[in-house]
């Protein structure tokens, strides 16, 4: 009996909040090629790095505006 499985979700942080390790953005394309939806957690990455979502193209990319503005003098 053949069943059709719906795609799963692959979620990973662009940068670890714990260690600061930055994970490869190429994981987005690899996961999508395998049929997964991709959630790219960019909350720790965005305050100190540039992220081009037009190039990387995850399905979901949560960020934290509080973290993004915490390092600015006007925050």
N, CA, C and O atoms as a Maestro MAE file, in Angstrom:
{
 s_m_m2io_version
 :::
 2.0.0
}

f_m_ct {
 s_m_title
 :::
 protein
 m_atom[300] {
  # First column is atom index #
  i_m_mmod_type
  r_m_x_coord
  r_m_y_coord
  r_m_z_coord
  i_m_residue_number
  s_m_chain_name
  s_m_pdb_residue_name
  s_m_pdb_atom_name
  i_m_atomic_number
  :::
  1 25 0.836 -1.173 0.000 1 A "UNK " " N  " 7
  2 3 0.000 0.000 0.000 1 A "UNK " " CA " 6
  3 2 0.886 1.243 0.000 1 A "UNK " " C  " 6
  4 15 1.723 1.416 0.885 1 A "UNK " " O  " 8
  5 25 0.700 2.088 -0.978 2 A "UNK " " N  " 7
  6 3 1.495 3.304 -1.105 2 A "UNK " " CA " 6
  7 2 0.733 4.472 -0.483 2 A "UNK " " C  " 6
  8 15 -0.423 4.722 -0.822 2 A "UNK " " O  " 8
  9 25 1.383 5.169 0.413 3 A "UNK " " N  " 7
  10 3 0.751 6.337 1.026 3 A "UNK " " CA " 6
  11 2 1.511 7.582 0.614 3 A "UNK " " C  " 6
  12 15 2.715 7.539 0.362 3 A "UNK " " O  " 8
  13 25 0.796 8.687 0.549 4 A "UNK " " N  " 7
  14 3 1.411 9.962 0.205 4 A "UNK " " CA " 6
  15 2 1.611 10.754 1.490 4 A "UNK " " C  " 6
  16 15 0.646 11.121 2.160 4 A "UNK " " O  " 8
  17 25 2.843 11.009 1.822 5 A "UNK " " N  " 7
  18 3 3.142 11.782 3.017 5 A "UNK " " CA " 6
  19 2 3.236 13.255 2.666 5 A "UNK " " C  " 6
  20 15 3.830 13.627 1.654 5 A "UNK " " O  " 8
  21 25 2.655 14.077 3.494 6 A "UNK " " N  " 7
  22 3 2.780 15.510 3.269 6 A "UNK " " CA " 6
  23 2 4.186 15.933 3.666 6 A "UNK " " C  " 6
  24 15 4.833 15.262 4.470 6 A "UNK " " O  " 8
  25 25 4.661 17.035 3.112 7 A "UNK " " N  " 7
  26 3 6.020 17.469 3.437 7 A "UNK " " CA " 6
  27 2 6.136 17.840 4.912 7 A "UNK " " C  " 6
  28 15 5.169 18.255 5.550 7 A "UNK " " O  " 8
  29 25 7.320 17.680 5.416 8 A "UNK " " N  " 7
  30 3 7.583 18.034 6.803 8 A "UNK " " CA " 6
  31 2 8.166 19.438 6.895 8 A "UNK " " C  " 6
  32 15 8.242 20.163 5.903 8 A "UNK " " O  " 8
  33 25 8.569 19.799 8.091 9 A "UNK " " N  " 7
  34 3 9.157 21.105 8.348 9 A "UNK " " CA " 6
  35 2 10.576 20.902 8.863 9 A "UNK " " C  " 6
  36 15 10.802 20.155 9.815 9 A "UNK " " O  " 8
  37 25 11.530 21.575 8.225 10 A "UNK " " N  " 7
  38 3 12.914 21.581 8.684 10 A "UNK " " CA " 6
  39 2 13.176 22.968 9.248 10 A "UNK " " C  " 6
  40 15 13.136 23.956 8.516 10 A "UNK " " O  " 8
  41 25 13.443 23.045 10.537 11 A "UNK " " N  " 7
  42 3 13.681 24.334 11.193 11 A "UNK " " CA " 6
  43 2 15.088 24.345 11.780 11 A "UNK " " C  " 6
  44 15 15.518 23.390 12.427 11 A "UNK " " O  " 8
  45 25 15.791 25.442 11.539 12 A "UNK " " N  " 7
  46 3 17.128 25.570 12.123 12 A "UNK " " CA " 6
  47 2 17.472 27.039 12.299 12 A "UNK " " C  " 6
  48 15 16.976 27.891 11.562 12 A "UNK " " O  " 8
  49 25 18.330 27.337 13.285 13 A "UNK " " N  " 7
  50 3 18.748 28.722 13.487 13 A "UNK " " CA " 6
  51 2 19.892 29.080 12.537 13 A "UNK " " C  " 6
  52 15 20.793 28.274 12.304 13 A "UNK " " O  " 8
  53 25 19.845 30.275 12.002 14 A "UNK " " N  " 7
  54 3 20.960 30.749 11.194 14 A "UNK " " CA " 6
  55 2 22.194 30.901 12.078 14 A "UNK " " C  " 6
  56 15 23.319 30.622 11.663 14 A "UNK " " O  " 8
  57 25 21.951 31.351 13.309 15 A "UNK " " N  " 7
  58 3 23.035 31.502 14.281 15 A "UNK " " CA " 6
  59 2 22.524 31.052 15.640 15 A "UNK " " C  " 6
  60 15 21.426 31.428 16.050 15 A "UNK " " O  " 8
  61 25 23.306 30.261 16.327 16 A "UNK " " N  " 7
  62 3 22.923 29.761 17.642 16 A "UNK " " CA " 6
  63 2 22.952 30.876 18.681 16 A "UNK " " C  " 6
  64 15 23.925 31.626 18.763 16 A "UNK " " O  " 8
  65 25 21.891 30.984 19.472 17 A "UNK " " N  " 7
  66 3 21.878 31.929 20.595 17 A "UNK " " CA " 6
  67 2 22.849 31.493 21.685 17 A "UNK " " C  " 6
  68 15 23.367 32.331 22.423 17 A "UNK " " O  " 8
  69 25 23.098 30.204 21.791 18 A "UNK " " N  " 7
  70 3 23.937 29.657 22.851 18 A "UNK " " CA " 6
  71 2 25.426 29.800 22.545 18 A "UNK " " C  " 6
  72 15 26.183 30.334 23.355 18 A "UNK " " O  " 8
  73 25 25.842 29.320 21.372 19 A "UNK " " N  " 7
  74 3 27.276 29.268 21.060 19 A "UNK " " CA " 6
  75 2 27.736 30.314 20.049 19 A "UNK " " C  " 6
  76 15 28.931 30.588 19.935 19 A "UNK " " O  " 8
  77 25 26.788 30.898 19.315 20 A "UNK " " N  " 7
  78 3 27.154 31.855 18.275 20 A "UNK " " CA " 6
  79 2 27.531 31.208 16.952 20 A "UNK " " C  " 6
  80 15 27.841 31.906 15.987 20 A "UNK " " O  " 8
  81 25 27.506 29.879 16.896 21 A "UNK " " N  " 7
  82 3 27.835 29.161 15.664 21 A "UNK " " CA " 6
  83 2 26.830 29.528 14.579 21 A "UNK " " C  " 6
  84 15 25.622 29.531 14.817 21 A "UNK " " O  " 8
  85 25 27.336 29.837 13.389 22 A "UNK " " N  " 7
  86 3 26.474 30.139 12.244 22 A "UNK " " CA " 6
  87 2 26.376 28.902 11.361 22 A "UNK " " C  " 6
  88 15 27.388 28.344 10.936 22 A "UNK " " O  " 8
  89 25 25.149 28.486 11.094 23 A "UNK " " N  " 7
  90 3 24.906 27.295 10.288 23 A "UNK " " CA " 6
  91 2 24.805 27.671 8.810 23 A "UNK " " C  " 6
  92 15 24.378 28.779 8.487 23 A "UNK " " O  " 8
  93 25 25.190 26.768 7.915 24 A "UNK " " N  " 7
  94 3 25.213 27.073 6.478 24 A "UNK " " CA " 6
  95 2 23.821 27.371 5.919 24 A "UNK " " C  " 6
  96 15 22.870 26.626 6.156 24 A "UNK " " O  " 8
  97 25 23.721 28.460 5.184 25 A "UNK " " N  " 7
  98 3 22.456 28.808 4.536 25 A "UNK " " CA " 6
  99 2 22.127 27.854 3.395 25 A "UNK " " C  " 6
  100 15 20.993 27.826 2.917 25 A "UNK " " O  " 8
  101 25 23.107 27.077 2.956 26 A "UNK " " N  " 7
  102 3 22.857 26.083 1.905 26 A "UNK " " CA " 6
  103 2 21.908 24.989 2.385 26 A "UNK " " C  " 6
  104 15 21.333 24.266 1.572 26 A "UNK " " O  " 8
  105 25 21.739 24.864 3.704 27 A "UNK " " N  " 7
  106 3 20.791 23.887 4.244 27 A "UNK " " CA " 6
  107 2 19.371 24.173 3.767 27 A "UNK " " C  " 6
  108 15 18.561 23.255 3.641 27 A "UNK " " O  " 8
  109 25 19.067 25.445 3.501 28 A "UNK " " N  " 7
  110 3 17.723 25.806 3.031 28 A "UNK " " CA " 6
  111 2 17.424 25.087 1.721 28 A "UNK " " C  " 6
  112 15 16.392 24.427 1.598 28 A "UNK " " O  " 8
  113 25 18.314 25.210 0.746 29 A "UNK " " N  " 7
  114 3 18.094 24.561 -0.551 29 A "UNK " " CA " 6
  115 2 18.097 23.043 -0.445 29 A "UNK " " C  " 6
  116 15 17.296 22.375 -1.097 29 A "UNK " " O  " 8
  117 25 18.986 22.496 0.366 30 A "UNK " " N  " 7
  118 3 19.038 21.041 0.532 30 A "UNK " " CA " 6
  119 2 17.719 20.505 1.092 30 A "UNK " " C  " 6
  120 15 17.192 19.506 0.603 30 A "UNK " " O  " 8
  121 25 17.201 21.164 2.101 31 A "UNK " " N  " 7
  122 3 15.944 20.717 2.708 31 A "UNK " " CA " 6
  123 2 14.779 20.858 1.736 31 A "UNK " " C  " 6
  124 15 13.909 19.990 1.674 31 A "UNK " " O  " 8
  125 25 14.762 21.951 0.978 32 A "UNK " " N  " 7
  126 3 13.673 22.147 0.015 32 A "UNK " " CA " 6
  127 2 13.729 21.105 -1.095 32 A "UNK " " C  " 6
  128 15 12.689 20.635 -1.556 32 A "UNK " " O  " 8
  129 25 14.932 20.738 -1.528 33 A "UNK " " N  " 7
  130 3 15.079 19.693 -2.547 33 A "UNK " " CA " 6
  131 2 14.554 18.347 -2.051 33 A "UNK " " C  " 6
  132 15 14.112 17.518 -2.847 33 A "UNK " " O  " 8
  133 25 14.602 18.132 -0.743 34 A "UNK " " N  " 7
  134 3 14.090 16.898 -0.153 34 A "UNK " " CA " 6
  135 2 12.591 16.977 0.148 34 A "UNK " " C  " 6
  136 15 12.009 16.029 0.675 34 A "UNK " " O  " 8
  137 25 11.974 18.102 -0.188 35 A "UNK " " N  " 7
  138 3 10.533 18.240 -0.033 35 A "UNK " " CA " 6
  139 2 10.062 18.861 1.271 35 A "UNK " " C  " 6
  140 15 8.867 18.843 1.566 35 A "UNK " " O  " 8
  141 25 10.976 19.405 2.050 36 A "UNK " " N  " 7
  142 3 10.602 20.020 3.319 36 A "UNK " " CA " 6
  143 2 10.260 21.493 3.149 36 A "UNK " " C  " 6
  144 15 10.807 22.175 2.283 36 A "UNK " " O  " 8
  145 25 9.348 21.972 3.986 37 A "UNK " " N  " 7
  146 3 9.202 23.403 4.185 37 A "UNK " " CA " 6
  147 2 10.353 23.799 5.099 37 A "UNK " " C  " 6
  148 15 10.793 23.001 5.926 37 A "UNK " " O  " 8
  149 25 10.848 25.041 4.954 38 A "UNK " " N  " 7
  150 3 12.006 25.457 5.748 38 A "UNK " " CA " 6
  151 2 11.675 26.685 6.582 38 A "UNK " " C  " 6
  152 15 11.209 27.702 6.069 38 A "UNK " " O  " 8
  153 25 11.928 26.563 7.882 39 A "UNK " " N  " 7
  154 3 11.835 27.683 8.802 39 A "UNK " " CA " 6
  155 2 13.262 28.040 9.195 39 A "UNK " " C  " 6
  156 15 13.957 27.250 9.833 39 A "UNK " " O  " 8
  157 25 13.685 29.223 8.811 40 A "UNK " " N  " 7
  158 3 15.034 29.703 9.097 40 A "UNK " " CA " 6
  159 2 14.938 30.726 10.224 40 A "UNK " " C  " 6
  160 15 14.518 31.860 9.996 40 A "UNK " " O  " 8
  161 25 15.320 30.337 11.427 41 A "UNK " " N  " 7
  162 3 15.259 31.227 12.584 41 A "UNK " " CA " 6
  163 2 16.423 32.210 12.487 41 A "UNK " " C  " 6
  164 15 17.580 31.842 12.694 41 A "UNK " " O  " 8
  165 25 16.106 33.449 12.174 42 A "UNK " " N  " 7
  166 3 17.142 34.459 11.950 42 A "UNK " " CA " 6
  167 2 17.248 35.465 13.094 42 A "UNK " " C  " 6
  168 15 17.908 36.493 12.943 42 A "UNK " " O  " 8
  169 25 16.618 35.193 14.221 43 A "UNK " " N  " 7
  170 3 16.568 36.152 15.327 43 A "UNK " " CA " 6
  171 2 17.950 36.551 15.844 43 A "UNK " " C  " 6
  172 15 18.189 37.736 16.079 43 A "UNK " " O  " 8
  173 25 18.851 35.612 16.024 44 A "UNK " " N  " 7
  174 3 20.184 35.937 16.540 44 A "UNK " " CA " 6
  175 2 21.129 36.421 15.446 44 A "UNK " " C  " 6
  176 15 22.129 37.078 15.735 44 A "UNK " " O  " 8
  177 25 20.822 36.103 14.204 45 A "UNK " " N  " 7
  178 3 21.700 36.418 13.071 45 A "UNK " " CA " 6
  179 2 21.537 37.858 12.582 45 A "UNK " " C  " 6
  180 15 22.523 38.541 12.305 45 A "UNK " " O  " 8
  181 25 20.304 38.307 12.477 46 A "UNK " " N  " 7
  182 3 19.992 39.590 11.834 46 A "UNK " " CA " 6
  183 2 20.599 40.816 12.520 46 A "UNK " " C  " 6
  184 15 20.998 41.742 11.814 46 A "UNK " " O  " 8
  185 25 20.695 40.880 13.849 47 A "UNK " " N  " 7
  186 3 21.260 42.093 14.449 47 A "UNK " " CA " 6
  187 2 22.692 42.421 14.019 47 A "UNK " " C  " 6
  188 15 23.084 43.588 14.036 47 A "UNK " " O  " 8
  189 25 23.476 41.417 13.636 48 A "UNK " " N  " 7
  190 3 24.875 41.686 13.291 48 A "UNK " " CA " 6
  191 2 25.278 41.212 11.897 48 A "UNK " " C  " 6
  192 15 26.450 41.295 11.532 48 A "UNK " " O  " 8
  193 25 24.319 40.718 11.117 49 A "UNK " " N  " 7
  194 3 24.620 40.208 9.781 49 A "UNK " " CA " 6
  195 2 23.519 40.610 8.810 49 A "UNK " " C  " 6
  196 15 22.393 40.902 9.211 49 A "UNK " " O  " 8
  197 25 23.860 40.620 7.551 50 A "UNK " " N  " 7
  198 3 22.879 40.907 6.506 50 A "UNK " " CA " 6
  199 2 22.331 39.580 5.981 50 A "UNK " " C  " 6
  200 15 23.088 38.647 5.711 50 A "UNK " " O  " 8
  201 25 21.007 39.510 5.840 51 A "UNK " " N  " 7
  202 3 20.362 38.300 5.341 51 A "UNK " " CA " 6
  203 2 19.476 38.675 4.165 51 A "UNK " " C  " 6
  204 15 18.502 39.409 4.328 51 A "UNK " " O  " 8
  205 25 19.807 38.177 2.982 52 A "UNK " " N  " 7
  206 3 19.036 38.444 1.768 52 A "UNK " " CA " 6
  207 2 18.015 37.322 1.581 52 A "UNK " " C  " 6
  208 15 18.336 36.264 1.040 52 A "UNK " " O  " 8
  209 25 16.788 37.562 2.031 53 A "UNK " " N  " 7
  210 3 15.743 36.542 1.931 53 A "UNK " " CA " 6
  211 2 15.336 36.283 0.487 53 A "UNK " " C  " 6
  212 15 14.781 35.225 0.189 53 A "UNK " " O  " 8
  213 25 15.595 37.211 -0.405 54 A "UNK " " N  " 7
  214 3 15.331 36.996 -1.822 54 A "UNK " " CA " 6
  215 2 16.261 35.964 -2.424 54 A "UNK " " C  " 6
  216 15 15.906 35.282 -3.385 54 A "UNK " " O  " 8
  217 25 17.444 35.851 -1.861 55 A "UNK " " N  " 7
  218 3 18.414 34.870 -2.345 55 A "UNK " " CA " 6
  219 2 18.271 33.533 -1.624 55 A "UNK " " C  " 6
  220 15 18.294 32.481 -2.262 55 A "UNK " " O  " 8
  221 25 18.125 33.564 -0.322 56 A "UNK " " N  " 7
  222 3 18.069 32.336 0.474 56 A "UNK " " CA " 6
  223 2 16.716 31.640 0.332 56 A "UNK " " C  " 6
  224 15 16.676 30.419 0.180 56 A "UNK " " O  " 8
  225 25 15.638 32.361 0.375 57 A "UNK " " N  " 7
  226 3 14.257 31.925 0.146 57 A "UNK " " CA " 6
  227 2 13.752 30.785 1.030 57 A "UNK " " C  " 6
  228 15 13.320 29.753 0.516 57 A "UNK " " O  " 8
  229 25 13.801 30.961 2.359 58 A "UNK " " N  " 7
  230 3 13.130 29.989 3.216 58 A "UNK " " CA " 6
  231 2 11.617 30.216 3.133 58 A "UNK " " C  " 6
  232 15 11.173 31.266 2.670 58 A "UNK " " O  " 8
  233 25 10.841 29.255 3.570 59 A "UNK " " N  " 7
  234 3 9.390 29.429 3.583 59 A "UNK " " CA " 6
  235 2 8.955 30.342 4.725 59 A "UNK " " C  " 6
  236 15 7.988 31.093 4.596 59 A "UNK " " O  " 8
  237 25 9.668 30.274 5.833 60 A "UNK " " N  " 7
  238 3 9.378 31.091 7.010 60 A "UNK " " CA " 6
  239 2 10.702 31.586 7.579 60 A "UNK " " C  " 6
  240 15 11.691 30.854 7.579 60 A "UNK " " O  " 8
  241 25 10.727 32.837 8.069 61 A "UNK " " N  " 7
  242 3 11.957 33.384 8.639 61 A "UNK " " CA " 6
  243 2 11.620 34.329 9.790 61 A "UNK " " C  " 6
  244 15 11.559 35.543 9.595 61 A "UNK " " O  " 8
  245 25 11.400 33.782 10.988 62 A "UNK " " N  " 7
  246 3 11.121 34.653 12.126 62 A "UNK " " CA " 6
  247 2 12.367 35.429 12.547 62 A "UNK " " C  " 6
  248 15 13.483 34.909 12.539 62 A "UNK " " O  " 8
  249 25 12.138 36.682 12.912 63 A "UNK " " N  " 7
  250 3 13.204 37.520 13.458 63 A "UNK " " CA " 6
  251 2 12.660 38.202 14.707 63 A "UNK " " C  " 6
  252 15 11.451 38.201 14.940 63 A "UNK " " O  " 8
  253 25 13.523 38.767 15.488 64 A "UNK " " N  " 7
  254 3 13.124 39.486 16.686 64 A "UNK " " CA " 6
  255 2 13.473 40.955 16.506 64 A "UNK " " C  " 6
  256 15 14.645 41.315 16.407 64 A "UNK " " O  " 8
  257 25 12.453 41.798 16.466 65 A "UNK " " N  " 7
  258 3 12.723 43.231 16.354 65 A "UNK " " CA " 6
  259 2 13.382 43.755 17.618 65 A "UNK " " C  " 6
  260 15 14.165 44.703 17.556 65 A "UNK " " O  " 8
  261 25 13.084 43.162 18.752 66 A "UNK " " N  " 7
  262 3 13.722 43.569 20.001 66 A "UNK " " CA " 6
  263 2 15.221 43.301 19.946 66 A "UNK " " C  " 6
  264 15 16.017 44.136 20.374 66 A "UNK " " O  " 8
  265 25 15.608 42.145 19.422 67 A "UNK " " N  " 7
  266 3 17.035 41.829 19.311 67 A "UNK " " CA " 6
  267 2 17.700 42.693 18.248 67 A "UNK " " C  " 6
  268 15 18.854 43.088 18.411 67 A "UNK " " O  " 8
  269 25 16.994 42.989 17.170 68 A "UNK " " N  " 7
  270 3 17.567 43.768 16.079 68 A "UNK " " CA " 6
  271 2 17.822 45.209 16.500 68 A "UNK " " C  " 6
  272 15 18.749 45.841 15.993 68 A "UNK " " O  " 8
  273 25 17.017 45.740 17.418 69 A "UNK " " N  " 7
  274 3 17.173 47.134 17.828 69 A "UNK " " CA " 6
  275 2 17.902 47.278 19.157 69 A "UNK " " C  " 6
  276 15 18.223 48.399 19.551 69 A "UNK " " O  " 8
  277 25 18.168 46.200 19.848 70 A "UNK " " N  " 7
  278 3 18.796 46.268 21.173 70 A "UNK " " CA " 6
  279 2 20.193 46.863 21.132 70 A "UNK " " C  " 6
  280 15 20.621 47.491 22.100 70 A "UNK " " O  " 8
  281 25 20.912 46.678 20.034 71 A "UNK " " N  " 7
  282 3 22.280 47.187 19.969 71 A "UNK " " CA " 6
  283 2 22.362 48.624 19.465 71 A "UNK " " C  " 6
  284 15 23.440 49.217 19.456 71 A "UNK " " O  " 8
  285 25 21.230 49.185 19.046 72 A "UNK " " N  " 7
  286 3 21.264 50.561 18.543 72 A "UNK " " CA " 6
  287 2 21.186 51.542 19.709 72 A "UNK " " C  " 6
  288 15 20.530 51.254 20.710 72 A "UNK " " O  " 8
  289 25 21.842 52.694 19.596 73 A "UNK " " N  " 7
  290 3 21.857 53.667 20.685 73 A "UNK " " CA " 6
  291 2 20.485 54.260 20.985 73 A "UNK " " C  " 6
  292 15 20.255 54.732 22.098 73 A "UNK " " O  " 8
  293 25 19.577 54.247 20.028 74 A "UNK " " N  " 7
  294 3 18.263 54.850 20.237 74 A "UNK " " CA " 6
  295 2 17.268 53.894 20.878 74 A "UNK " " C  " 6
  296 15 16.140 54.288 21.177 74 A "UNK " " O  " 8
  297 25 17.667 52.645 21.093 75 A "UNK " " N  " 7
  298 3 16.726 51.655 21.659 75 A "UNK " " CA " 6
  299 2 16.553 51.830 23.145 75 A "UNK " " C  " 6
  300 15 15.801 51.083 23.771 75 A "UNK " " O  " 8
  :::
 }
 m_bond[299] {
  # First column is bond index #
  i_m_from
  i_m_to
  i_m_order
  :::
  1 1 2 1
  2 2 3 1
  3 3 4 2
  4 3 5 1
  5 5 6 1
  6 6 7 1
  7 7 8 2
  8 7 9 1
  9 9 10 1
  10 10 11 1
  11 11 12 2
  12 11 13 1
  13 13 14 1
  14 14 15 1
  15 15 16 2
  16 15 17 1
  17 17 18 1
  18 18 19 1
  19 19 20 2
  20 19 21 1
  21 21 22 1
  22 22 23 1
  23 23 24 2
  24 23 25 1
  25 25 26 1
  26 26 27 1
  27 27 28 2
  28 27 29 1
  29 29 30 1
  30 30 31 1
  31 31 32 2
  32 31 33 1
  33 33 34 1
  34 34 35 1
  35 35 36 2
  36 35 37 1
  37 37 38 1
  38 38 39 1
  39 39 40 2
  40 39 41 1
  41 41 42 1
  42 42 43 1
  43 43 44 2
  44 43 45 1
  45 45 46 1
  46 46 47 1
  47 47 48 2
  48 47 49 1
  49 49 50 1
  50 50 51 1
  51 51 52 2
  52 51 53 1
  53 53 54 1
  54 54 55 1
  55 55 56 2
  56 55 57 1
  57 57 58 1
  58 58 59 1
  59 59 60 2
  60 59 61 1
  61 61 62 1
  62 62 63 1
  63 63 64 2
  64 63 65 1
  65 65 66 1
  66 66 67 1
  67 67 68 2
  68 67 69 1
  69 69 70 1
  70 70 71 1
  71 71 72 2
  72 71 73 1
  73 73 74 1
  74 74 75 1
  75 75 76 2
  76 75 77 1
  77 77 78 1
  78 78 79 1
  79 79 80 2
  80 79 81 1
  81 81 82 1
  82 82 83 1
  83 83 84 2
  84 83 85 1
  85 85 86 1
  86 86 87 1
  87 87 88 2
  88 87 89 1
  89 89 90 1
  90 90 91 1
  91 91 92 2
  92 91 93 1
  93 93 94 1
  94 94 95 1
  95 95 96 2
  96 95 97 1
  97 97 98 1
  98 98 99 1
  99 99 100 2
  100 99 101 1
  101 101 102 1
  102 102 103 1
  103 103 104 2
  104 103 105 1
  105 105 106 1
  106 106 107 1
  107 107 108 2
  108 107 109 1
  109 109 110 1
  110 110 111 1
  111 111 112 2
  112 111 113 1
  113 113 114 1
  114 114 115 1
  115 115 116 2
  116 115 117 1
  117 117 118 1
  118 118 119 1
  119 119 120 2
  120 119 121 1
  121 121 122 1
  122 122 123 1
  123 123 124 2
  124 123 125 1
  125 125 126 1
  126 126 127 1
  127 127 128 2
  128 127 129 1
  129 129 130 1
  130 130 131 1
  131 131 132 2
  132 131 133 1
  133 133 134 1
  134 134 135 1
  135 135 136 2
  136 135 137 1
  137 137 138 1
  138 138 139 1
  139 139 140 2
  140 139 141 1
  141 141 142 1
  142 142 143 1
  143 143 144 2
  144 143 145 1
  145 145 146 1
  146 146 147 1
  147 147 148 2
  148 147 149 1
  149 149 150 1
  150 150 151 1
  151 151 152 2
  152 151 153 1
  153 153 154 1
  154 154 155 1
  155 155 156 2
  156 155 157 1
  157 157 158 1
  158 158 159 1
  159 159 160 2
  160 159 161 1
  161 161 162 1
  162 162 163 1
  163 163 164 2
  164 163 165 1
  165 165 166 1
  166 166 167 1
  167 167 168 2
  168 167 169 1
  169 169 170 1
  170 170 171 1
  171 171 172 2
  172 171 173 1
  173 173 174 1
  174 174 175 1
  175 175 176 2
  176 175 177 1
  177 177 178 1
  178 178 179 1
  179 179 180 2
  180 179 181 1
  181 181 182 1
  182 182 183 1
  183 183 184 2
  184 183 185 1
  185 185 186 1
  186 186 187 1
  187 187 188 2
  188 187 189 1
  189 189 190 1
  190 190 191 1
  191 191 192 2
  192 191 193 1
  193 193 194 1
  194 194 195 1
  195 195 196 2
  196 195 197 1
  197 197 198 1
  198 198 199 1
  199 199 200 2
  200 199 201 1
  201 201 202 1
  202 202 203 1
  203 203 204 2
  204 203 205 1
  205 205 206 1
  206 206 207 1
  207 207 208 2
  208 207 209 1
  209 209 210 1
  210 210 211 1
  211 211 212 2
  212 211 213 1
  213 213 214 1
  214 214 215 1
  215 215 216 2
  216 215 217 1
  217 217 218 1
  218 218 219 1
  219 219 220 2
  220 219 221 1
  221 221 222 1
  222 222 223 1
  223 223 224 2
  224 223 225 1
  225 225 226 1
  226 226 227 1
  227 227 228 2
  228 227 229 1
  229 229 230 1
  230 230 231 1
  231 231 232 2
  232 231 233 1
  233 233 234 1
  234 234 235 1
  235 235 236 2
  236 235 237 1
  237 237 238 1
  238 238 239 1
  239 239 240 2
  240 239 241 1
  241 241 242 1
  242 242 243 1
  243 243 244 2
  244 243 245 1
  245 245 246 1
  246 246 247 1
  247 247 248 2
  248 247 249 1
  249 249 250 1
  250 250 251 1
  251 251 252 2
  252 251 253 1
  253 253 254 1
  254 254 255 1
  255 255 256 2
  256 255 257 1
  257 257 258 1
  258 258 259 1
  259 259 260 2
  260 259 261 1
  261 261 262 1
  262 262 263 1
  263 263 264 2
  264 263 265 1
  265 265 266 1
  266 266 267 1
  267 267 268 2
  268 267 269 1
  269 269 270 1
  270 270 271 1
  271 271 272 2
  272 271 273 1
  273 273 274 1
  274 274 275 1
  275 275 276 2
  276 275 277 1
  277 277 278 1
  278 278 279 1
  279 279 280 2
  280 279 281 1
  281 281 282 1
  282 282 283 1
  283 283 284 2
  284 283 285 1
  285 285 286 1
  286 286 287 1
  287 287 288 2
  288 287 289 1
  289 289 290 1
  290 290 291 1
  291 291 292 2
  292 291 293 1
  293 293 294 1
  294 294 295 1
  295 295 296 2
  296 295 297 1
  297 297 298 1
  298 298 299 1
  299 299 300 2
  :::
 }
}
